[in-house]
């Protein structure tokens, strides 16, 4: 028998699919409606749906997402749509009497320009990175709303996990919409397929990023779902270590088997110089990511090849 019914928003995206394919998902009755089945931008539709299915837990992973190019080009949509989506599912769940809610945030909510690891108490203490400010504001609003609900009702387990950057199976590999690791996989794989001897890197490649394998996030989420009461109200989920962009390209080239050279376009935007999350709360909670970078890239590249061949 399942331990309960869980509603996953964003169930057709990378995080949602990895959640559903994780072994611990089998312990739950999982509902993961598509955007065609449930428009999260429509408050009444969301409220009616949650009231009808009455989940024991909501895992909120839906949202409009994209890389630097998409965020720069469409700031209105990234702010407005994500504000609506977060507000609608959180308040719809509260109205329906849902007592357990896991909100998935993003490290883009932290102030820009910090070289030291980002701790959870740094939220709203400084200016955001301009290239994805709209998305970050929406994510901060959802996090605060969960905190305010707990302030009014301490028994309501509305809590937020803040994953670092993610990659993995079901990622978006289109350069117009992808984040760093899937974009790198696509670029290097295309260079190998086309017989190119050169791949361009935006910036000088020294900016550092922390990327967590999506299957590892799924593991942390399901473990959190099993014991919401002991989970901190806000907690980073990351590696506590990062790599330079040049290192991501080098690791991907090794996995793909491409032996060309890299060039750098210094005129391109690169975002924050460094963004590393503190994992002190995560370690105290008793969890660490099991997948290393090369294994994660290899599994993601395998998915990429299957997708390209389908």
Secondary structure as UniProt FT lines:
FT   STRAND          5..9
FT   TURN            10..12
FT   HELIX           14..21
FT   HELIX           23..27
FT   STRAND          29..31
FT   TURN            35..37
FT   TURN            40..41
FT   HELIX           43..53
FT   STRAND          57..60
FT   HELIX           68..73
FT   HELIX           75..95
FT   TURN            96..97
FT   STRAND          100..104
FT   HELIX           107..109
FT   HELIX           120..122
FT   TURN            123..124
FT   HELIX           130..132
FT   HELIX           133..152
FT   TURN            154..155
FT   STRAND          157..163
FT   STRAND          165..167
FT   TURN            169..170
FT   TURN            175..177
FT   HELIX           180..194
FT   STRAND          198..202
FT   TURN            203..204
FT   STRAND          208..209
FT   STRAND          211..213
FT   HELIX           214..225
FT   TURN            226..227
FT   HELIX           228..230
FT   STRAND          234..237
FT   STRAND          243..244
FT   HELIX           245..256
FT   STRAND          261..265
FT   TURN            266..267
FT   STRAND          274..275
FT   HELIX           280..285
FT   HELIX           293..309
//
